[in-house]
Amino acid sequence: MSATKPFDEVAIRMYREDPSLAADMLNACLEDGDTEGFLLALRHVSKAFGGMPEVARATGLHEKTLYKSLSTKGNPNLKTLMGVAGAMGMRIALVPAEKPCVHRTCGT
């Protein structure tokens, strides 16, 4: 019988070896607009970078606070998201939307 590895272990190894793959996956979640899915994906990707205990340590947050923030009901603030991204060797960036802005605030 051949040895197989669970999908999670393979994905975690891939994200660890290629952080740009992890960033692409997280960005795809953001593009879909699924907040809950994004937060769960962020928790999953954190496993490739030491897991929630290590990410919590790197951000200076209590582990339980981080788990709560990145739960499906979580609502992390920008400082938390930037800290988590930084702990995983990433940063948060804004990019132009594909459709032009239709709000008066941006002048289009």
C-alpha positions in Angstrom: 0.0 0.0 0.0 1.4 3.4 -0.9 1.7 6.1 1.7 -0.5 9.1 1.1 -0.5 12.4 2.8 -3.7 14.3 3.7 -4.5 17.3 1.5 -3.9 19.7 4.3 -0.4 18.5 4.8 0.4 18.8 1.2 -1.1 22.3 0.9 0.7 23.5 4.0 4.0 22.2 2.6 3.3 23.9 -0.8 2.5 27.2 0.9 5.6 27.0 3.0 7.8 26.3 0.0 6.1 28.9 -2.2 4.6 31.8 -0.2 3.4 33.4 -3.5 1.1 30.4 -3.9 -0.4 31.2 -0.5 -0.7 34.9 -1.4 -2.5 34.0 -4.7 -4.9 31.7 -2.9 -5.7 34.4 -0.2 -6.1 37.1 -2.9 -8.5 34.8 -4.8 -10.6 34.5 -1.6 -10.7 38.3 -1.3 -11.7 38.7 -4.9 -14.6 36.4 -4.4 -15.8 38.7 -1.6 -16.3 35.8 0.8 -15.1 37.2 4.1 -15.8 34.1 6.1 -13.9 32.0 3.5 -11.0 34.4 3.6 -10.6 34.3 7.3 -10.7 30.5 7.3 -8.2 30.4 4.5 -6.0 32.8 6.5 -6.1 30.4 9.5 -5.3 27.5 7.2 -2.4 29.3 5.5 -1.0 30.3 8.9 -0.2 26.6 9.5 2.5 26.9 6.9 4.1 29.7 8.8 4.3 28.1 12.3 0.6 27.8 13.0 -1.6 30.1 15.1 0.6 29.9 18.2 3.6 31.2 16.2 1.5 33.8 14.3 0.0 35.0 17.6 3.5 35.3 19.1 4.8 37.3 16.1 1.8 39.6 16.2 1.9 40.1 19.9 -1.7 38.9 20.2 -3.1 36.3 22.5 -3.7 33.1 20.7 -7.4 32.9 21.7 -7.9 36.5 20.4 -6.3 35.5 17.1 -8.5 32.4 16.8 -11.6 34.5 17.5 -10.6 37.2 15.0 -10.0 34.7 12.3 -13.2 32.6 12.9 -16.1 32.7 10.5 -17.8 35.2 12.9 -14.6 37.1 13.3 -14.1 40.8 12.4 -10.4 41.5 12.7 -9.2 45.0 12.5 -6.7 46.2 10.0 -3.8 46.1 12.5 -4.5 42.4 13.2 -4.7 41.6 9.5 -1.5 43.5 8.8 0.2 41.7 11.7 -0.9 38.3 10.5 0.2 39.0 7.0 3.6 40.3 8.3 4.0 37.1 10.5 3.6 35.1 7.3 6.1 37.2 5.4 3.4 39.0 3.4 1.8 42.4 3.3 -1.6 43.8 2.5 -1.9 46.0 -0.6 -4.7 47.7 -2.6 -5.0 47.3 -6.3 -7.2 49.1 -8.8 -10.6 47.5 -9.3 -11.4 46.1 -12.7 -14.5 48.3 -12.9 -14.1 52.1 -12.6 -15.4 53.6 -9.3 -18.9 55.1 -9.6 -18.8 57.0 -6.3 -18.6 60.7 -6.1 -15.6 60.5 -3.8 -13.3 59.2 -6.4 -14.3 61.6 -9.2 -15.6 59.0 -11.8 
